[in-house]
Amino acid sequence: VFAHVVRAPEDPILGVTVAYNKDPSPIKLNLGVGAYRTEEGKPLVLNVVRKAEQILVNDSSRVKEYLPIVGLADFNKLSAKLIFGADSPAIQENRVTTVQCLSGTGSLRVGAEFLAKHYHQRTIYIPQPTWGNHPKIFAIGGLSVKTYSYYDPTTRGLNFQGLLDDLSSASSGAIVLLHACAHNPTGVDPTLEQWEQIRKLMRSRGLLPFFDSAYQGFASGSLDADAQSVRMFVADGGECLVAQSYAKNMGLYGERVGALSIVCKNADVASRVESQLKLVIRPMFSNPPIHGPSIVATILKDSNMYNEWTIELKAMADRIISMRHKLFEALRARGTPGDWSHIVKQIGMFTFTGLNSEQVVFMTKEYHIYMTSDGRISMAGLSTKTVPHLADAIHAAVTR
Ligand code: LMR
């Protein structure tokens, strides 16, 4: 009965890891998925995460019962505080509802389904380009996906005028996906002044912001600074949605820890919204897992552990920045044609190199370097030892 099923292609990002794993070459390098690696090229479990896990293991009162449909209450409160700020009026006025979801993806998906059911507009505008999973999540969640201009390949920066033009002509009331910081894949963010213009335009046109916050702490190294865009939209009293992920900033990738917050007009609306979010979650995954959010809550509620986390997070962000400088210098030393300054200007985990898909294929075939076909490289996967190999490959790809 399944003989007609056609083989689906591998995922454009996670499929890169599948191909990498099959390559027997000792010099292979995976710069596909955005996952942090140490200087030794190894995955990193933060010390503060290990500590939190130890506390959890030693607490014999802990059981493995189901969480409520909306997840761990402490985790939800602390997550809202982390993104909106401790003194957020929206939190104080109880007009934020936060539900624990399966990392960023699950949070976006639950948000999409809620919007498809309860919001008067089904169209969502996503930046062009954006994370490859965004259009799929929103389409399957019941929304109709359109794009707005974001990136200018000639400047390798923000196409701000194009963005404003597209949002000005977007259907009134439409949903707009915004990357809270460290835009994936481009590493290009609006300035605070530009954010303010985006906010004014969106509010004047009744466009509903849906933030994806997957990299809080990775853009500037400061958790508060990286939440500025979101906080601007909350400060004006309007509604918004925020999907948060702890995959990158706490290194909890496989634990699938995230949260969806919906900022409403008042506490009564927020509690009704929460009741409907439960109806989305229950048939989707019933209730979320307990281990990951317990780690996060343990860290966020203890000021010493919180500080330790910020230091470890900053160290990850700084190592990525140092990789940017090393790669830039290595290309300069090789006299590689082109202006590579975007490598140091772009922020977050990725560099959007400008390499085309043929050059990517060449680098994979000849140098065993794996990256997404749009030329995005995960700087977090690079180390001092592997920079020369990557620089050689880029040089060969652009001079062949
Ligand atoms: C990425 O863009 O590499 C990450 O967000 C991981 C993923 O799930 O695609």
Residues whose N, C-alpha, C, O or C-beta is under 5 A from the ligand:
A	BS01	LMR	I13 G32 V33 G34
